[in-house]
Amino acid sequence: MNQWALITGGSMGIGRELASVFAANKFNLILVARNEARLQQAADELCAKYNIETKILVKDLSLPSAPQEIFDALRDTSISVLVNNAGFGWRGAFAECDLQHHALDMMHVNMDSLVALTRLFVPQMLARREGKILNLASTAAFQPGPFANIYFATKSFVLSFSTALSEELAGTGVSATALCPGTTRTEFFDRAGMKNLRRDSLMMDAGIVARAGYNGLMRGKPIVIPGVLNKLTAKLSNLVPTTVSNKIVRKINAA
């Protein structure tokens, strides 16, 4: 097999676990993130363990130029799978957020770069009538999120965009899947200022999330929600009035 998977945010968390799953299934890897040392370590470990080829691209996806730079660097590489995993969150009152980092940069990373990379790579996949796109959404996509409103809104966008794209691509040989994990054991909570929201006993292992995402992607599922509790949460979000879910999430995030 000489297939390449491009994974953004591939040096840590769910992205790192997804890289492991793809490598175990003999995909060559292109890992994208900002931290060169972590990227190189991940690439070296996966290359040695699974006997695959790896490439790294050090890019900051909050910069509008990054998606085109990634595409240009890979013009001679046929990408079989695009995994838009990179993203970050922040918890706090919107009126107190850093407009650039906690709002605009988050929107660039979580939404803009995802859309741009998809738009750049999907025509090649369509021309080959073969390819898969995995976009990282979240169970946060199913309701508004007071005190984490930008993050929840970006994930709602990813879910809506991905499911609509999945329908557009039906019958083309190319598929799009939204992976919607719930709380997962990664560095996300520490980086987002949500340490006090960690509930390790209720969190899923990142490896389990990654395997669920990979399996759903391979089956062409439009939406993958790992875990029974997360599936139940998503279903309840559709049944509970927004005014009620708003108050519930506010209480959780404001704790």
SVG drawing of the C-alpha trace seen along z (x, -y; Angstrom):
<svg xmlns="http://www.w3.org/2000/svg" viewBox="-38 -42 51 44">
<polyline fill="none" stroke="black" stroke-width="0.4" points="0.0,0.0 1.3,-3.4 -1.4,-5.6 -0.7,-8.9 -2.8,-10.4 -2.4,-14.1 -3.2,-14.8 -3.2,-18.3 -2.6,-18.5 -0.9,-15.1 1.7,-15.5 -0.5,-15.1 -3.9,-14.1 -6.5,-12.6 -4.4,-13.6 -1.4,-11.6 -3.6,-8.6 -5.2,-8.9 -1.7,-8.9 -1.0,-5.7 -4.1,-4.0 -3.4,-5.0 0.2,-3.9 -0.9,-0.6 -3.0,-0.2 0.0,-0.9 -0.8,-4.5 2.2,-6.7 1.9,-9.9 2.2,-13.6 1.9,-15.3 1.2,-19.0 1.5,-21.0 3.4,-24.0 5.8,-22.2 8.6,-20.8 10.2,-18.7 7.0,-16.9 6.2,-16.4 9.6,-14.9 9.4,-12.6 5.9,-11.4 7.1,-10.8 10.2,-9.0 8.4,-6.7 5.7,-5.8 8.1,-5.2 10.2,-2.9 7.2,-1.0 5.2,-0.5 7.8,-0.7 6.1,-3.5 7.2,-6.7 6.6,-10.0 6.9,-13.7 6.4,-16.6 5.2,-20.2 5.7,-22.8 2.7,-25.2 0.6,-27.5 -3.0,-27.0 -4.1,-30.3 -2.3,-32.0 -4.5,-32.3 -1.5,-31.4 -0.9,-28.0 -3.4,-25.8 -2.1,-27.0 1.5,-26.5 0.7,-22.9 -1.0,-22.2 1.9,-23.6 4.4,-21.5 2.5,-18.4 1.8,-18.9 3.8,-15.8 2.1,-13.6 -1.2,-12.0 -3.3,-12.4 -5.7,-9.5 -7.0,-10.8 -7.2,-14.3 -7.7,-14.5 -8.6,-18.0 -7.9,-17.4 -6.1,-20.6 -8.1,-22.8 -8.2,-24.4 -10.7,-25.8 -11.0,-28.4 -13.3,-28.8 -14.3,-32.2 -16.6,-35.1 -16.8,-36.3 -16.5,-40.0 -13.1,-39.1 -11.6,-37.0 -8.6,-38.0 -10.3,-38.9 -7.4,-37.8 -6.3,-34.6 -9.5,-33.3 -11.9,-34.2 -10.3,-35.0 -7.4,-32.6 -9.6,-29.9 -12.0,-30.4 -9.1,-30.3 -7.8,-27.0 -11.1,-25.2 -13.0,-26.3 -11.1,-28.4 -8.1,-26.1 -10.4,-23.0 -12.5,-24.5 -9.4,-25.7 -7.6,-22.4 -10.7,-20.5 -11.3,-22.8 -7.7,-22.5 -7.4,-18.7 -10.9,-17.5 -10.7,-18.2 -7.7,-15.8 -9.7,-13.2 -12.7,-13.7 -10.5,-13.4 -9.3,-10.0 -12.8,-9.1 -11.2,-8.1 -10.5,-9.8 -11.7,-10.3 -12.0,-13.4 -12.2,-13.2 -13.1,-16.4 -12.9,-16.7 -16.1,-18.1 -17.3,-17.4 -20.4,-16.6 -20.2,-20.3 -21.5,-20.8 -25.0,-19.7 -25.8,-22.7 -24.7,-26.3 -21.9,-26.7 -22.1,-29.7 -18.6,-30.5 -17.1,-28.5 -19.3,-30.0 -16.7,-30.4 -15.4,-26.8 -18.9,-25.3 -19.9,-27.4 -16.9,-26.4 -17.6,-22.7 -21.3,-23.2 -19.9,-24.7 -17.6,-21.7 -20.5,-19.2 -22.9,-21.1 -20.2,-21.6 -19.1,-18.0 -22.5,-16.4 -23.5,-18.6 -20.3,-17.9 -20.9,-14.2 -24.2,-14.4 -22.6,-16.4 -20.0,-13.8 -22.3,-10.8 -21.6,-8.6 -18.3,-10.2 -15.9,-7.7 -15.0,-10.4 -16.5,-10.6 -16.6,-13.1 -17.0,-12.1 -17.4,-14.3 -15.9,-12.7 -17.7,-14.0 -15.9,-12.9 -17.0,-13.9 -14.5,-14.7 -11.3,-12.8 -8.1,-12.3 -5.8,-14.7 -4.0,-18.0 -7.0,-19.9 -8.5,-20.8 -5.2,-22.1 -4.6,-24.2 -8.1,-25.6 -8.1,-26.6 -10.6,-23.9 -8.6,-21.9 -11.4,-22.0 -13.8,-20.4 -11.7,-17.3 -13.7,-14.2 -11.2,-11.4 -13.7,-8.6 -16.1,-9.9 -13.5,-10.7 -12.8,-8.4 -9.3,-7.2 -8.0,-9.1 -7.0,-5.8 -10.5,-4.5 -11.8,-7.7 -9.2,-7.5 -10.1,-3.9 -13.8,-4.7 -13.1,-7.6 -10.9,-5.5 -13.5,-2.7 -16.3,-5.1 -14.3,-6.9 -13.5,-3.6 -17.2,-2.7 -18.1,-6.1 -20.2,-7.1 -21.2,-10.9 -21.1,-11.2 -19.2,-9.2 -20.0,-9.7 -17.7,-7.4 -19.2,-5.9 -22.7,-5.2 -22.8,-8.2 -21.7,-10.6 -24.4,-9.2 -27.0,-9.6 -25.8,-13.2 -26.1,-14.1 -29.6,-12.6 -30.8,-14.4 -29.4,-17.7 -31.8,-17.4 -34.7,-16.7 -34.1,-19.3 -35.1,-22.9 -32.2,-25.2 -33.1,-27.4 -32.7,-24.4 -29.5,-23.1 -28.1,-26.6 -28.6,-26.8 -27.1,-23.3 -24.0,-24.0 -23.6,-27.5 -23.7,-25.8 -21.0,-23.3 -18.7,-25.8 -19.1,-28.5 -18.1,-26.1"/>
</svg>
